[in-house]
């Protein structure tokens, strides 16, 4: 299969066309993962743009984005496949009701017709021609048993269904795994992947991202929003705001027709930016006014 992007710079430009401004290190990691057909493991704080990498990649390649959202207690059946038992039983009863007892006895209810395909199986069975982008999101929320299962799937890109046999991918999906590092993911899974840590962006890059997502945002308001968020990230908060929150906050301020940051606007909209009550109490009022004064004095 030909390379989707001849160079790292081409990949950077393609992602930028979808509003995702990747730095050269991330673009290189993604380029190598695509070129060498390896999963890419992205780790970083919530809201720094890990999931958006998969969305942007699917958009620029014209691929289907298949997302597996991990959570505590997720198992192979949820991720891979299930049999549609109600439909299987209904099929048997319909045949019996029509007097087709012989057909009911010989009907194969464990065929593909009755298979409920979950994200991993959908990715393996993708007909192409463009490989799908398989996003395994927040893998750190799953338990170690599920990690071991993923390890098997990513090793061979094949699974065995006892009633049907082995199903192998004819076109390997492009796999991106993400982790917020709520716990350490086992080394064995990481070794299957290329790894990249996505950090909070610098002020200049975050401003570029904000301008690409909110092109009508005024220059002064955009610069002050980014400066305020950057200042918040140096504070002792329960949860630091990510880039997604920066974009949402700027949109909220735009909706209020703000042209620059004002103390009253900050207090009214802090719930867009911060997600914990103790953080809101710490910042709202005098805390926000103090930070705003520092920002304006530095300009």
ZAMARGU-4260 file (C-alpha; in steps of 0.2 Angstrom, whole numbers, plus 5000, padded with zeros to 4 digits):
<rodrens>
0) 5000/5000/5000 | 5007/5017/4995 | 5012/5029/5009 | 4997/5041/5013 | 5009/5055/5016
5) 5027/5056/5008 | 5035/5066/5022 | 5032/5072/5040 | 5029/5090/5033 | 5015/5083/5022
10) 5007/5075/5037 | 5008/5091/5047 | 5000/5101/5033 | 4986/5088/5031 | 4982/5088/5050
15) 4983/5107/5050 | 4969/5107/5036 | 4958/5099/5049 | 4962/5112/5062 | 4974/5100/5071
20) 4991/5109/5074 | 5003/5095/5078 | 5021/5099/5083 | 5035/5091/5073 | 5038/5077/5087
25) 5020/5071/5087 | 5019/5072/5068 | 5035/5062/5066 | 5028/5049/5079 | 5012/5047/5069
30) 5021/5047/5052 | 5032/5032/5058 | 5017/5023/5065 | 5008/5025/5048 | 5023/5020/5038
35) 5029/5005/5048 | 5011/4999/5052 | 5013/5000/5071 | 5000/5006/5084 | 5003/5023/5091
40) 5001/5025/5110 | 4998/5043/5115 | 4999/5048/5133 | 4996/5065/5142 | 4984/5074/5153
45) 4965/5075/5149 | 4961/5088/5136 | 4978/5090/5127 | 4971/5083/5110 | 4975/5064/5111
50) 4958/5059/5104 | 4958/5073/5091 | 4974/5065/5083 | 4963/5050/5078 | 4949/5061/5072
55) 4960/5072/5062 | 4969/5057/5054 | 4953/5049/5049 | 4947/5065/5041 | 4963/5068/5031
60) 4964/5050/5025 | 4945/5048/5021 | 4945/5033/5033 | 4931/5027/5045 | 4935/5031/5063
65) 4930/5017/5074 | 4931/5021/5093 | 4932/5009/5107 | 4929/5019/5123 | 4938/5010/5138
70) 4931/5009/5156 | 4933/4999/5171 | 4925/4982/5169 | 4926/4982/5150 | 4927/4964/5143
75) 4931/4956/5127 | 4913/4953/5122 | 4910/4972/5124 | 4925/4976/5113 | 4924/4962/5100
80) 4907/4954/5097 | 4892/4946/5105 | 4878/4934/5099 | 4861/4942/5096 | 4852/4930/5108
85) 4835/4938/5107 | 4835/4937/5088 | 4842/4919/5088 | 4827/4914/5099 | 4815/4923/5089
90) 4821/4915/5073 | 4818/4898/5080 | 4801/4902/5087 | 4795/4910/5070 | 4801/4894/5061
95) 4791/4883/5073 | 4776/4894/5072 | 4776/4892/5053 | 4776/4873/5056 | 4794/4872/5050
100) 4800/4861/5064 | 4813/4853/5054 | 4820/4869/5048 | 4820/4876/5066 | 4830/4861/5071
105) 4844/4863/5058 | 4844/4882/5057 | 4862/4888/5061 | 4859/4902/5073 | 4878/4904/5076
110) 4881/4912/5059 | 4887/4929/5054 | 4869/4934/5052 | 4867/4934/5071 | 4883/4942/5075
115) 4884/4959/5084 | 4900/4967/5079 | 4908/4978/5092 | 4922/4990/5088 | 4937/4978/5087
120) 4929/4966/5075 | 4922/4980/5064 | 4940/4986/5062 | 4946/4969/5058 | 4933/4966/5045
125) 4934/4983/5037 | 4933/4980/5018 | 4944/4995/5014 | 4951/5001/5003 | 4957/5014/5015
130) 4962/5006/5032 | 4950/5012/5046 | 4957/5022/5061 | 4954/5012/5077 | 4954/5023/5092
135) 4956/5013/5108 | 4952/5028/5120 | 4958/5029/5138 | 4965/5012/5139 | 4971/5016/5157
140) 4953/5015/5163 | 4952/4996/5158 | 4959/4982/5169 | 4975/4972/5166 | 4965/4957/5160
145) 4958/4968/5146 | 4976/4974/5142 | 4981/4956/5140 | 4967/4953/5128 | 4972/4969/5118
150) 4990/4963/5117 | 4984/4947/5108 | 4973/4957/5096 | 4987/4969/5091 | 5000/4955/5089
155) 4991/4947/5075 | 4976/4958/5070 | 4966/4942/5071 | 4953/4934/5083 | 4945/4917/5084
160) 4926/4915/5086 | 4923/4897/5091 | 4908/4895/5080 | 4915/4903/5065 | 4934/4901/5066
165) 4948/4913/5064 | 4945/4931/5057 | 4960/4940/5052 | 4961/4958/5045 | 4964/4959/5027
170) 4968/4977/5029 | 4977/4982/5045 | 4968/4996/5054 | 4978/5011/5059 | 4978/5010/5078
175) 4979/5024/5091 | 4978/5021/5109 | 4976/5035/5122 | 4980/5036/5141 | 4977/5049/5153
180) 4989/5040/5165 | 4977/5037/5179 | 4987/5021/5181 | 5002/5014/5173 | 4998/5003/5157
185) 5008/4987/5157 | 5025/4988/5147 | 5020/4973/5136 | 5006/4983/5128 | 5017/4998/5126
190) 5031/4988/5118 | 5018/4984/5104 | 5017/5002/5100 | 5026/5018/5096 | 5025/5030/5111
195) 5022/5049/5112 | 5019/5060/5126 | 5008/5075/5122 | 5011/5089/5134 | 5001/5106/5136
200) 5006/5117/5122 | 5016/5133/5124 | 5007/5149/5124 | 5011/5153/5106 | 5006/5136/5100
205) 4990/5137/5110 | 4986/5154/5103 | 4988/5146/5085 | 4977/5132/5089 | 4964/5144/5096
210) 4965/5155/5081 | 4963/5139/5069 | 4947/5134/5079 | 4940/5151/5082 | 4945/5161/5067
215) 4933/5176/5071 | 4940/5178/5089 | 4947/5195/5092 | 4966/5196/5094 | 4966/5204/5111
220) 4953/5192/5118 | 4962/5177/5111 | 4979/5182/5118 | 4971/5186/5135 | 4962/5169/5136
225) 4978/5160/5132 | 4988/5170/5145 | 4975/5167/5158 | 4974/5148/5155 | 4993/5147/5155
230) 4993/5156/5171 | 4980/5144/5178 | 4991/5129/5174 | 5004/5135/5185 | 4992/5135/5200
235) 4988/5122/5212 | 4972/5116/5205 | 4963/5099/5206 | 4962/5098/5187 | 4971/5109/5175
240) 4962/5115/5160 | 4966/5107/5144 | 4966/5114/5126 | 4948/5108/5124 | 4943/5119/5138
245) 4953/5134/5131 | 4943/5133/5115 | 4926/5131/5124 | 4930/5146/5135 | 4934/5157/5121
250) 4918/5152/5112 | 4908/5156/5128 | 4916/5173/5129 | 4913/5176/5111 | 4894/5172/5114
255) 4894/5185/5128 | 4901/5198/5115 | 4917/5200/5125 | 4931/5209/5117 | 4944/5208/5131
260) 4944/5198/5148 | 4935/5207/5162 | 4933/5201/5180 | 4915/5199/5179 | 4915/5188/5163
265) 4928/5177/5170 | 4918/5174/5186 | 4902/5170/5176 | 4911/5158/5164 | 4923/5149/5175
270) 4912/5133/5175 | 4917/5131/5156 | 4935/5131/5161 | 4936/5123/5177 | 4927/5107/5182
275) 4929/5106/5201 | 4920/5116/5214 | 4936/5118/5225 | 4945/5125/5210 | 4931/5137/5206
280) 4931/5144/5224 | 4950/5146/5223 | 4950/5156/5207 | 4933/5165/5207 | 4934/5183/5213
285) 4950/5190/5220 | 4960/5175/5213 | 4954/5179/5195 | 4957/5198/5197 | 4975/5195/5203
290) 4979/5184/5189 | 4971/5196/5176 | 4981/5210/5183 | 4997/5200/5181 | 4993/5196/5163
295) 4988/5214/5159 | 5004/5221/5167 | 5015/5209/5157 | 5008/5214/5141
</rodrens>
